[in-house]
Structures are given as C-alpha cells and as structure tokens.
Amino acid sequence: MELVSKQLTQKENLDVAHHNTILSQLLSLIPRHDFERLERKHSSGRQPRIFTRWSQFVCLAF
C-alpha cells in the first residue's frame, strides 16, 4: 500500500513540474531571437552590469 501511494506522489510531483506559469506563457509570445536582434540594433555599446537585457525585461514584465 505504501509503495502505491509513494508512486502516486512521485507521479503527482512530475505532473506539477510540467505546468507553465502565466509569466512564462506571456514571455513565450515574444520571440527571443527578435528581442536579441532589436537589442543589437538599439544597443548603446555598453555592456550590462549585472542583468542581461533579457533578464531586465523579464523583471520589468513581472
């Protein structure tokens, strides 16, 4: 009986791991290669200090 409940618990954990958050669903609408192309086009030439431009965009979107 314990083995069956343990297997069900493991399966439930795997099911939860495959759900996307709303934020990831929204970000999936923005093609990453287009973002990087626009980043290169409009770059000031300075390297970001801590966050990449994509990370900063994700933080702002959040």
C-alpha positions as CSV (number, residue, x, y, z in Angstrom):
1,M,0.0,0.0,0.0
2,E,2.8,2.4,0.9
3,L,4.6,1.7,-2.4
4,V,1.5,2.6,-4.4
5,S,0.9,5.8,-2.5
6,K,4.6,6.7,-2.9
7,Q,4.4,6.1,-6.7
8,L,1.3,8.2,-6.9
9,T,3.0,11.0,-5.0
10,Q,6.0,10.9,-7.4
11,K,3.7,11.0,-10.4
12,E,1.8,14.0,-9.0
13,N,5.2,15.8,-8.5
14,L,6.1,15.1,-12.1
15,D,2.7,16.4,-13.3
16,V,3.2,19.7,-11.4
17,A,6.6,20.2,-12.8
18,H,5.3,20.5,-16.3
19,H,2.9,23.4,-15.8
20,N,4.0,26.7,-17.1
21,T,3.4,29.9,-15.2
22,I,1.4,32.8,-16.6
23,L,4.6,34.8,-16.9
24,S,6.4,32.1,-18.9
25,Q,3.3,31.8,-21.2
26,L,3.4,35.6,-21.8
27,L,7.1,35.6,-22.4
28,S,6.7,32.7,-24.9
29,L,4.8,35.2,-27.1
30,I,7.9,37.3,-27.6
31,P,10.4,35.5,-29.9
32,R,13.8,35.6,-28.2
33,H,15.7,36.0,-31.5
34,D,13.7,39.1,-32.4
35,F,14.4,40.5,-29.0
36,E,18.2,39.9,-29.4
37,R,18.1,41.4,-32.9
38,L,16.4,44.6,-31.6
39,E,18.9,44.6,-28.7
40,R,21.9,44.6,-31.1
41,K,20.2,47.3,-33.3
42,H,19.4,49.7,-30.5
43,S,22.4,48.9,-28.2
44,S,24.4,51.9,-26.8
45,G,27.5,49.8,-27.0
46,R,27.8,49.5,-23.2
47,Q,27.7,46.0,-21.6
48,P,25.1,45.5,-18.9
49,R,26.5,45.5,-15.4
50,I,24.5,42.8,-13.6
51,F,21.4,41.8,-15.5
52,T,21.3,40.9,-19.2
53,R,18.9,42.9,-21.2
54,W,16.6,39.9,-21.4
55,S,16.7,39.4,-17.6
56,Q,15.9,43.1,-17.1
57,F,13.0,42.8,-19.5
58,V,11.6,39.8,-17.6
59,C,11.9,41.7,-14.3
60,L,10.0,44.6,-15.8
61,A,7.4,42.3,-17.2
62,F,6.9,40.7,-13.8
